[in-house]
């Protein structure tokens, strides 16, 4: 009992329920290991008793939790209303230059008078559930501070005092201004005729400008553009980065850098550009995979030449402003990059003194590598600028949202973030997933988790900095595995994923910081909430304006008939799609090609004939339903017509946003990622291709008849070409250079 109680006090689960009628106990060894990673000794019965006594004593004596959340216009949390009568509250502003909010004091003669939540400082509250005529009241002594993160100090009668962080957040994240549609694409896969072997930020800006103006698209969603761990070979997965805080300069469009045109060594630069053209040609015309390492080697050499070009006074001033804004976080990131060039890309293998970012040896190395540190700072600045350019191009094209960026679950254990923020990560732990119906062995993603206790004690500073960086040039943010805001599956090092356990975050604080930063940036937030989701999570996210993700093939009446969910029964607050980067393309699903691919790779869990029969039955049921709804006028046996039909269905739902997987617009049959594989399948290295598997450039895609036929589905009724056949333009393929 003692171990269970101790675990509960620290948010560590001792059992979990993979389904409503099943409970699985977590091994005691796992609980002990996870507690140790949180700085709690539970290795012996005596240690459990001592740690439990200390934890319970601290809980009894604590006036405040480390972080307190106030949702604007809603009742105050228990952490404030339970403070003793006569307690004074001093709130310091997040910005030292701002005027401090007034001091507050809880009357000594409670119960105290109260005012309606509609009397809050920010005006009428959003109807999230608390506000309204019969809404609960807030105390009359409460004067709501401005939105933000504040320093909170309380002093109770008798001399007891405490300090903490106060997060005051709006009740909801911003909503998309209107229903809209857009493309989902892995940026590296979308090459243009000018790319250096993989898609870049110039291609992203062009894709957004074209699709916004020509197709009425409202957004383009891309994969995480986080900084990768350098090396040969580099891990191609965008979901296991070195840093989530800073982007990867491999995405730079070099010719758009102002200093590029002033490089004096034109011969070397021209040779590099020719090598890049050859690299692109091997991908587009000779069946080669995208080679991120080769792309980066060419771009790195070119960027070394660009770095030698002096900045103009105005550009220098802008660069200095960027350095000041990013502060220590950028300095640490750039120093890690410089040290990795010398000592390798896993800091665990560096000389002992350099493993500590605050050591004397590291400070000395910073001085010795000053030029390399500046080089990597400059790359971060240039990439940041092109991210801004892409969002500006999207908005200028009339997009309501613009670029949707993606936040990965975690970072590589040997990378920059794990080095610079060592205290914030749980050592010896990895994030993953428990066993489920799709993976009986569970999953270990090799990503160290943040420590919830350290985040709370820091006022969620690492999390806030991460969000601010990502949201700066985003129209929306997609959060991969958004359930991780509530809890994550921790796997102790050396143990299988089946012997992990859940560790809880303060979900209110994680959500409040997210909503606050999204509000400041004016950014929509959506979460990937597919798979096993803890009860209440989707409701909590929806209450705070975080959109979910709904994939057509998974939307069934699971609580009733098990049949396809009627379009009117879909949720409104979601991004609705037919597929994603981790799932088969629509053409592959319609034809059963995805089953055959998994069979060839030995990934099936049942005999081939059973898998094919089950898959065909599932697809036939959906197509039959679409036909009954009148959404399949092309009839049976028309693959392209079926692709249009499933998108017509999505438009029948109330979903706020509808996403088109860009390869689906061309009939591409290959998934970008096949979960459960490593080197058996070329994950994250395939260019977008047509139905025959031929790679397609951005220029060819923009003129592709199949794409235009699909996108006609999204035109308003009466504005489609079939409504005015006499005005329909002839669409011709763009010649490849």
N, C-alpha and C positions, 0 to 999 in steps of 0.2 A: 504493500500500500504506500509505503514511504516513497519509493521510486516513482510510482504513478503520480503521487501528489506533487513531487518535485518537478517531474516532467511537465505536468499541467501548468505549474506556475511559470514555466519558461516557454510555453507554447509548443511543447513537443508531444506529439501524439503517441500513445501506447497501443492504439488499435486504429483500424480504419475499415470503412465499409465500401468495397468495390461495387456493391449493388445493395438495394434496399433491404434484402433479407440475408445478407452475408456480412459477418464481422470477422476480421483477421487480426490476430494479436501480433504486435511488433516484438521481435526478440529483445530481451533485456540488454543484450550486448550492444544492440543498435542504439537503444535509448541512452545507455551509458556513454557511448562514443559521441553521439550528437550533443549531449549535455557537455561533454568535455570540450567540444568545438565551440560551445557558447561560454566557456570559462567556468563551468560548474563541475566540481568534483563529485562523482557518484560511483567511484571505482570500488568502494567497499561499503558494507552496511554502516560502518561508523561514519564514513564520509557522506553517505546519503543523509544520515541524521543531522550532521553538522550543517550541511548545505541547506537542508530543508528548514532547520531552525533559523538560519540566517535569512533565508528568503521570506519566511513568514514574518519574522521580526521586521524586516525592511518594509514589507507590504503594510503591516499595521501602523508603522510610524510615518509612512510617507504621506505628505500632504498632497502632493501632485504626482501624476505620472510624468515621465520625461517630456512627452508631447501631448498637448491638449488641442482638440479640434473643435472649432465653432463653425457651424454652417450658417451663413447669413440668413437672418429672418426665421431661424428655427429655434426650438427650445435649447437651452444650454445643456451641455453634457453633465453627467453626474460628477465628473471631476471638479466642476466649479460649484454646482448647486449643493454638493455635500461638504463644502468648506465650512468650518465653524463660524457661527455668528460673530461679528466683530472683526473678521479677517479683512485685511486691506490687500488690494491687488494693484501692483505697479506694472504697467505694460510699456516696454521700450520699443521704439519703432525698429523695423528691419533696417531701414536706411538711417544711419546716424544723423544725417542732415535734416530729417523730417521732424516736424513738431510732434512731441510725444502725446499720445492720447491721455485723457484725464485719469487721475487716480480714482479707483473705485473702492468702496467699502461696503461689506455686507452688514446690514443693520444688526445690532445686537439683540433686537426684540423680534426675531423671526417667530412666526411667519410674516413675511414682508409683503407690501403691496406689489402688484405685478402689472405689466402692460402687455397688450397684445403683441404678437410677433410682428404685426404689420407696423408697429412703431419703431422698427429697427432702423439703424442709420442709413441703410441702402434702399429704403423705400419698400414698396410692396414686395413680398417674397414670392418667388416662383412656386407654383402649386405642386410641390413635390410630395405633399402628404401632410405637412405640419401646418401650413398656413391656411387661412380661411376664417370664416365667421366663428366657427367653434374651435379654433386652433388653440393648442396649449399656450400658456403665457410665458414671457420671460420676466425675470425680476426687475423691479423698477430701478434698482441700483445699477443695472448693467447698461453701459454705454458702449455700443459695439465699435470696436476699432476698424480702421480701413482693411480692405482685403490685403492679405500679406502674411508674412511670417514675423512674429514679434517675440521679444524677450519678455517672459512673464515671471514676476517675483511676487510671492504671497507671504504675508506675515500674520500669524494667528495670535490671539490673546495668549499670554503665557510665554511668548518669545519663540514659539515654533515658527520656522520659516522654510521655504523651499523655492527653488527656481526651476524653470522649464521653458519650453517653446510653445507658443500659441500660434496655431494656424487658423486664420480666418479666411474661409473660402466661400465663393458663391455657391448656390445650391446645385447648379448644373453646369456642365461643360457646354460650350457653344454648339448650336445645332447647325447642320447644313442648311443654307438659306432656302433651298428648294429641293424637290426630288430631282435626282440627276443620275447620269450614267457615265462610265469611264472605263479606261483600260487598266488591266493588271498585267505587269510585265516585269521580268527579271532584266534589269538594265544591261548587264553584261551581254545578254543574248541578242540585243537589238542593235546590230551593227548598221552603220550607214556607209556610203561610199567613201567618207572621209575619216572613218574610225581607224584607230591604231590597233586593230586586232580584237577589239571588244567594244561594246556600247559604252558611251561616255556621257558626261553632263551636257555637252553640246547636242548630242542626239536626244537626250531627254527634253531639253528645251524645244528642239525642233518637233519632236513627237507631240508635245503638249500644244505648241502653237498650231500645228496642222490639225490635230484632232479636235481642238477647241473651236477653231474657225470653220473647218470643213464639215465636221461631223456633230457639232454641238455638244461634244463631251465636256463633262464638268470636272473631271479629275483624271490623273494618271497615278496609279499606285506602283511603287517599285520595291524591290528587295532592300534589306538593310544595306546602307552604304558606309557602314562602320569601317574603321581602320583594321586591316587584316594583320595577322602575324606574318612578318616577312620570313622568307626561307625558300629553299628549293627542294621539294615542291611546297608551295604555299597551300595551306588547307583552302580549297576553293569554296567551302561553305560560307555564305555571308552571315550565318547564324552562330559562328564561333570566332568572334573577332578578338583582336588585341585590345581595342578600345571601342566602347559604344559612344563615348563622349565626342570623339573627333572623327571626321570622315576620312576615307582613303583617297589619297591623291592619284591613285591609278585611274580614277574616274575623270580626271581633268581632261578637258579638250584643249590641247596645248596651243593650237593656233589662235585661240581666243584670249590668251594671256597677253596683255599689252607689251610686255618686255620681249615676247617671242620674236616680234618683228625687228628687234634691235640687236639680236645676237650677231656678233661679228664673225663668228666661225660658221659661215653659211654652208661651207662644204660638208662639214661634219653633220650639221643639222639636216641638210638635204639627204645625206646618206641614211641617217636614222629614219627620216620620213619614207624613203624608198623601202627600207627594211620593214617598216610598219605596213606599207602597202602590200608587200609580199606576204607578210604574216596574215593580213586580212584575206588575201586571195586564197591562201591555203585553207582557211576556214570556210569561205563562201563558195569556192569552186573545186576544192580537192579533198573534201571530206574530213579535214582536220578538226580536232576539238579546239575550243577556245583555250589558249595557253596564257593564263594570267601572269605567270612568271616571266614569259617572254615579252609580253606587253609592258610589264613594269620595268624590265631591264632597259628597253628602248626609251620609255618615257623618263626613267630616272636619268639616263645619260643626257637627254635633251633638257631636262629641268636643271641639271648641273650647269649647263650653258646659260640657261635663262637666269639662274641665280646670280651669275656674274654681272648681269646688266644692272646698272644703278637705277634705283627707283626715282621717279620724278618727285619734286617736293610734295605735290599733292598725294601721290601714291605712298610716299614715305610717311606722311602724316596719318593716312588711313591705316597703314600697317601698324604704326605705333599705337593708334587707338585700339586696334584689334588685340594687340599684345596686352594692353592695360585691361581691357574688358575680360579677357580669358584668364589672366593672372597665373597663379601657381599651377592650375590644372594643365594649361597648355605647356608651361615650362617643364613639368614632369613628363608629359607625353613626349615632347620633343627630345628630352634627355634620354628617355628610354629608347627611342628610335636610334639616337646617336650611339648609345652604349651597345645596342643590339648589333650595330654594324661592326663593332669591335669584338664583342664577346659572345655573340649568338643570340637567338631570339627567345630563349627561355632563361629568365633571370635567376631561376633556381641554380643554374650552373655557373653563374658569374662568380668572380672573386668575392669572398665573404663580405668585405666592406661595402661593395656596391649593391648588395642585395637589400640594403636599407636606404631608401630614398633620402633620408635626412642625416646620413652619416658624414663624417669628415671626408672620407674617401670619395663619396659621391659628390660632395661639394667641390673637391679638388678636380674630379673628372669633368664636372660642369664647366669649369674654367678652361680646362685643356681642350674640350670639345666645343668651344663656344661657336665656332663657325658652323659645325654640323648641327648644333642645336638651332641656330638661326635658320639653317636650310630647312629643317623640318617644321619650324614655326611658320616659315614663309609658305611652305606647301599647304599647311592647314589654312592659312589665310586665303590663298588662291582658290582652294577647294570651296571654302565657305562662300567666297564671292560668286563662284559659278553655281552653287546651290541657290543663292539669292537670284541669280540671273534666270535660272530655270523656273522658279516660282513666279518671277516677274513676267516671263514670257507666257506662262499659263494664264495668269490673270489678265494680261493684255489681250489674250485670245478669247476672253469672255468666259473663262472657266469660273464657276462659282466657288469651287474648292481649290483646285490646283494640284500641286504635287502632294501625294500621300506617302510619307516616309514610314519606315518599318523599324520597330525597336525589338532587337533580339532579346532572348530570355537572359543571357549572361555573356561572360567573356572567357577567353582562353586563360587557363591558370598561369601560363608563362608570359602573358602579355603585359601591356603597359598599365592598364587599369588595375590588374591584380598586383602589380609591383608598387604602384603609386598609392594605392588605398589598401594596403595589407591589413590594417586593423579592422577594416569594414567587411572583410571576407572571412568565411568560416574555413579554416585550414583543415585539410584532410577530408573534405566533403565535396560531393558533386551533386548537381541537380539532375533529376531524371523523372521517371514516371513509374508508378506501380504496375504490377501485372494487370492485364485486362483481357477482354475477349479477343482483342486484335494482336496482343503480344503477351503470351503467357510468361515470358521471362522478364518482363518489365524493361525499362530503358535507363541507361546511364549516358547523359549527354556530355559528360566531361567538363562541366561548367561550375566553378565554385560559387556558392550562394552568398549573398549579402547576409550579414548577421543582423537580425531584426533589432536586437538590443542596442547595437552600436548605431544603427540608423536612427533609432528613436532618440538616443542620447545626443546625437549631433544635430537634432532638428531636421533630419533627413537631408542634410546638406549634399551628400554625394548624389542622391536621387534627384534633388532639385537642380543641381548643376547639369546633370545628364539631360533632364527634360528641357531645360532652357536652351541648351545647345541644339537639340533635335528640333525643337519647335520654332526656332528662330526663322527658318525659311520654309516652313511646312504649311500647307493648307489643311492638312489633317495628319494625324499620327495613328498608325496601326500598332497595337501592342501584341506581340506574339505571346501565346499562352497567357492571356490576361488573367487567368485564374491565379497566377503567381503573385498577384497583388494581395491575395488572401492567404495562400499557403503554397509551399513548394515541397516536393518529394526530395529529401536528402538521402544520399547513398554514401555510407562511410567508405573511405578508401580501402580497397582490397576485398570488399564484400560485393555480392551480386545485387542487382537492383531489387530483387525480391526481398532483400533484407534491409530495405530503407524504411523511412517513416516521414510523415508530414511534419513540417515546422511552420507555425503560423506567423504571419505578419500582423501588425495593427492595420487592418484593412481600412478603417476610417481615416487614419493618417495617410496611408498610401493613396487613397482616393482623393482626399482633400488636397494634397500637394499636386496631384495630377490635374484636378479640376481647376485649381488656382493658377497653375502655370499655363494651362490651355486657355483660360480666360484672359490672362495677360497677353498671350500671343494671338488671341482670336482664332484658335485652332480647333477643329473638330477632332474628336477622339473615337477610335473604334478598337475593339478587342477581338482577337481570335479566341473564341470560346467554344471550340469544337471538342468532341470527345467527352470524357467523364468530367462533369462539372458538379461541384459541391452544391447541395440544395441552398437556395437563397442567393447565390452569387450573381446569376443573371439578373435577378430582380434588383439587387443592390447596384449593379452597374447601370441598369436602365434608369433607376431613380436619380442617378447622378449624370445622366445624359451621355453615357458611354455606349456607343452603338455596338451591337454584337455582329457576328458573322453567321450567315445562314447559307449552306450549300445545298442545292436542289436535291441531290441524290440521298441526302441524310434527313430531309424534312418529311417525316412520316408521322402518322398519328400513333406514336409509340404507346400512349396510355390507353388506346382504344383498339381500333381495327387493324392498325399496322399499315394501312394503305397510305398512298401519297397524300400529304397534307394539302387541303384545299387552299388555293392562293389567298383567299380572304382571311384565312386563319393564321397566316404568317405574321410575325411581329413587324411593327413599323420601324422600330429603332434598330435597324441592321443594315449591313452591306450584304446584299443578296447576290450570290454567284452560282455558276454551274459547277465550277471546279477551282482548284488552287494549284500552286506550284508543287505541292506534295501529293497530288492526286492525279489519276489518269486524265489526259485531255478528253474532251467530249467525244471527238471522233473515235478515239481508242476505246472508250467505254461503250459507245453505240455498236461497235463492230466486235467487241470482245478481245481486241488486240492486247489490251492490258493484262488479261488473264494469261495469254500465251507468253507475254514477256516475263511475267513472274514465274511461269512454269519453266521457261528456259534457264532462269537464274536459280531455280530450286527453292523458290520462296512460298510455294503453295502449301497450305496445311491440310488439304484434302485432295483426293485423286482428281486429276485434270477434268475428267468428264463431269464430276460433281460440281466443280467450280464453274465450268462453262455453262452447265445447266442452270445453276442458281443465278449466275450473272445474267444470262439471257432472259430468265423469268423476270428478274428485277427490271431490266431495261424494257421488256415488252409491257410490263404493267404500267410503267411511266408513259411510254408512247401511246398505249391505249387510252390512258387518262387524258393525255394532251389531245388526242383525236376527238374524244368525247366533248372536250371543251371547245372544239373548233379551232385549235391552235396549230393543227398540222394539215393545212390545205394541200400540201404537196403530196400527201398520201404515204403509204408504206414504201419502204425500200429506198427512200431518198435521204441519204446521210446528211447532205447539206441542209435539206429542208428540216430535218430533225434538229440540227444545231440551231436553226432559226426558231424552231418551235419552243425549245426549252428557254430561250431568251424571251420569247413572247410571254411565256408563263411567268417569268420573273417580273415582267412589267404589269402583270395582273395582280401581283402582291402589293401590299402597302409599303414595302421596303423603301426606306428613305434614299438609299443609294443602290445602284445595280452595277455590278462589275463584269466586264467581259475579259476573260483570259485571252490575251492578245494572240497566242498561238491558235486558239479556237477559231479565230477569224480567218485563218488560212488553211485549216484542216490538219494542222500538225498533230501527229499521233504519239509523239514521244513526251514522256514526263520530264520536267526539268530536274526533279529529284525523286528518287525511288527509295523511300524509307526502308531500312533494314539492309541496305547495301553500302559498300565502301568502294572498293576498286572493281567490283563486278559490273558496275554501271557508271557511265560518265556523268555523275551528278554535278550540277552547277557548271557544266562546260559545253552545253549545246547551244548553237545559234537558233533563233526562231526559223522555222522551215515550213514549207507547204505540205500538201497531202502526200506528195511523192518523196518527201524527205529532203528536198533541195533547199538550202538556206536562202533566206529572203532578206534583202536589205531594206532599210527604212524607206528608201525611194521607191522600191518595187512594191512594198507593202501599201504605200499611200495610193498606188494605182491599181491594186489587186481587185479584180472583179468580185471574187468571193467575199472579200472583206466588205466591199460596198454593199453587196446584197444582204449581208448580215446586218450591217448598220442601218439599213433602211427600216428595220424593225423598230428602231428607236426614234424615228422621225415622227412628229405629231401627225395624227390622222388628217388627211387632206393635203399633207405636205410631202408625201412620199412619191417617188417617181411613178409608181403604178397608178397613182391618182391623176397624173398628168403625163401620159406616155409621150406626147408630142414634144415635151421639154427634156426628156431624159438624155443626158450627155453620153457620148460614147466613151468608154473607159478603156484605155490602152496601157499595156505594161510599159514601165519605164525601162529604157535600155540600160543594162549594167555596163559601167565603164570598164 
